[in-house]
Amino acid sequence: MKFERAILHMDLDSFFVSVERLHNSALRGKPILIGGKSGRSVVSSASYEARKYGVHSAMPMRMALRLCPDAIVVSGDMERYSEQSRIITEIIREDAPLFEKASIDEFYLDLSGMDKYIGTWQWSKELRQRIIKETGLPISSALSINKLISKIGVDDAKPNGDQLIIAGTEREYIAPMSVRKIPSVGIKTQEKLHYMGVRTIQVLRDIPPALLKREFGKNGLHLWNKANAIDNTPVVPFHEQKSISTERTFREDSIDIKMLKSKLSQMVQKLAFELRSKKQLTANIAIKVRYADFNTFSKQKRIPYTANDRQLTEFAHTLFDQLYQRRQLVRLIGVRFSNLVHGNYQISIFDDTEEEINLLRAMDRLRKKYGAGVIRKG
């Protein structure tokens, strides 16, 4: 089957759990929860055996254990997951003409035009089998004309399956599905649609776009497009970013420690927001101090993978205290995060509490709406 456009979505199944099972075969077939072991932490990943009990990622750990009391809780190892993700990325890089790494365990491949030389669907199946054979990890995939339908198709193919949505059938393919299957539809949007009597994608697609715009603003038009299987989002070529950094040069050299640490905190929060926006985590933080005489010193520290404001601010202040020994006027301070990996912060942190994650989510929503500097922690 020929495609005008051919987009393959590949998604590793219960990635963190699968990696842990590679290293400990005794975990196979058992309900597994990845996350912190304190009662206030959240689930970062759950095995399919645990999901049968209603457990899902981002759920409070105490609730997950009430639903599935026999679950085995495993602390996360982001370095191990990052290494497995790197291996899979290299396999895809060797074969794919163009690919995007959407997160630590998700990839989009643009295979448009390949049918002139080789069967795109067969090529996709062979790539998936190669990944399974060389890594031992389960992975699901779906091939369609755009990213939206391929992503929905992957969810339908899981666990460890593949699916072809033939060009021209995508509208009818998603029509009977719940509106919740549309990636951008969260709980609040779903509730509002249900209140309007809209429960399936087929009903949603038949609503006049003007009515959806009136009810949901610009997002209403996006909903209509997605309900009609319209998505022209391109596959963005993957380039691994090595680090992010920021510096602040003061108008007047200062020895005010309280002020310097306050500025440092603001810089850390800005970079941490950037990490979360790009679905990245950092494992190395460095602090730079330049004195009035232009002598410059820096100090860095390897840290557990995170994008948490509080944790990163604590590390930054500790490094600053270790570095700032001369008690001289400071001209410039800088912060750099390196050893970056792809990972959605909201489901990839193992020691944060539910309260911390909810606070960061609320703050990030305000930042995305009004700008990065609209709000910061005291």
C-alpha positions, -999 to +999 in steps of 0.1 A: +000+000+000+014+034-011+012+064+011+014+101+001+028+105+036+040+076+059+046+083+096+056+055+119+052+059+156+072+035+179+066+034+216+084+011+241+059-008+263+060+000+300+096+011+293+110+014+329+094-018+340+107-037+309+143-024+315+141-036+352+130-070+340+160-072+317+182-070+348+160-091+371+141-119+354+123-126+387+101-095+381+086-110+349+049-117+351+045-098+384+028-065+392+056-039+393+055-002+403+084+021+395+088+050+418+097+062+453+088+040+482+075+067+505+037+070+509+038+105+494+056+096+462+040+088+429+040+060+404+063+068+374+055+035+356+034+004+362+035-030+346+004-043+327-001-067+355-006-038+379-026-018+354-053-045+355-061-032+391-066+004+379-030+016+386-015+042+362+014+065+361+014+097+381-010+080+406+000+085+443+019+054+454-003+049+485-034+047+463-016+023+439-007+000+467-042+000+480-055-010+446-027-036+441-013-046+475+008-074+460+027-050+437+065-049+440+079-014+442+112-008+425+132+025+428+139+040+394+173+041+377+172+069+352+208+062+340+199+026+331+168+037+312+187+065+295+214+040+283+187+017+269+170+046+252+204+056+236+209+021+222+174+021+206+180+056+192+212+044+175+194+015+160+168+038+145+194+063+134+212+036+114+181+028+093+156+057+094+158+085+068+143+110+092+132+105+128+121+125+159+127+114+195+096+126+212+106+113+247+129+087+263+107+059+249+088+074+219+099+079+183+083+092+151+098+082+118+090+099+085+091+072+058+074+092+031+085+081-004+102+049+008+075+028-010+092+037-043+121+015-032+109-008-005+076-017+011+072+008+040+050-015+061+074-045+057+103-022+065+086-010+097+079-045+108+115-055+103+128-025+122+106-033+151+117-069+152+154-058+151+149-036+181+132-064+200+160-089+190+189-066+199+176-051+231+152-077+245+126-049+251+090-050+239+080-022+215+047-013+197+044+006+165+018+019+141+020+033+106-004+058+091-005+091+072+003+114+102+016+116+137-019+118+153-033+086+139+000+067+144+000+076+180-036+065+185-027+034+166+002+025+189-021+027+219-044+003+201-016-021+192-002-024+227+013-044+243+041-054+220+021-052+187+021-034+154-006-019+133-012-005+098-039+021+093-044+022+055-045+057+039-080+068+035-094+048+064-081+069+093-114+089+099-134+057+102-107+040+122-109+066+150-147+073+147-160+048+173-133+056+198-138+076+230-128+113+228-103+106+255-082+087+228-074+121+213-039+129+228-048+165+237-080+157+255-075+157+293-099+149+320-114+185+322-119+186+284-134+151+284-159+162+312-170+192+293-175+172+261-195+146+280-216+174+295-223+184+258-233+148+250-201+141+231-185+108+240-171+094+207-148+109+181-175+104+155-199+127+173-171+153+179-161+154+142-197+163+132-200+193+154-196+226+135-161+241+140-176+274+150-194+258+179-163+241+192-144+274+189-170+292+209-168+265+236-131+258+237-114+288+220-086+280+196-084+246+211-118+239+197-105+240+161-076+217+171-102+193+185-122+194+152-091+188+131-080+158+152-115+143+153-114+145+115-079+128+114-062+160+102-027+165+114+001+181+094+026+183+122+060+175+107+085+150+121+113+172+136+148+159+130+164+146+161+195+164+175+207+156+210+211+187+231+241+184+254+234+212+279+215+244+287+228+273+306+222+309+317+243+337+332+236+370+349+261+399+349+253+425+376+253+462+369+272+467+402+295+441+417+280+426+448+288+408+480+252+404+491+249+367+496+211+367+500+206+386+468+231+363+449+213+332+460+180+347+452+191+354+416+207+319+414+173+304+425+155+323+397+180+311+371+177+275+382+139+277+381+140+292+346+162+264+333+142+237+351+111+250+334+129+248+301+138+212+308+102+202+316+089+220+285+113+200+264+106+168+283+142+165+295+160+157+327+195+166+338+221+146+357+248+173+361+247+209+375+275+234+374+278+268+390+301+296+378+312+327+397+332+356+382+347+381+406+352+418+401+388+412+391+375+389+363+389+357+379+363+330+371+357+297+390+333+269+385+322+238+403+299+209+391+282+179+406+268+147+393+232+143+405+203+119+401+182+127+370+157+154+377+140+185+366+126+195+400+130+231+410+135+224+447+161+197+442+181+217+416+180+248+437+193+229+467+222+215+447+229+250+432+231+266+467+253+239+480+277+243+451+277+281+455+285+278+492+315+255+483+326+278+455+323+312+471+351+312+496+369+344+487+343+368+500+350+392+472+327+413+450+309+391+425+304+403+389+287+373+373+270+340+383+260+312+359+242+279+360+245+250+335+226+217+333+243+189+313+240+152+308+205+158+294+182+129+286+147+127+272+121+119+299+087+134+308+093+149+342+058+143+354+061+105+351+098+101+354+107+112+389+110+087+416+113+106+449+090+136+444+057+139+463+023+142+448+021+178+462+054+188+446+044+175+412+009+191+413+025+225+423+050+223+395+022+215+370+002+245+381+032+268+379+042+255+345+007+261+332+009+297+342+044+301+327+033+286+294+003+309+293+018+342+306+056+337+302+084+320+320+089+349+345+053+353+356+058+332+387+086+318+408+091+302+442+100+324+471 
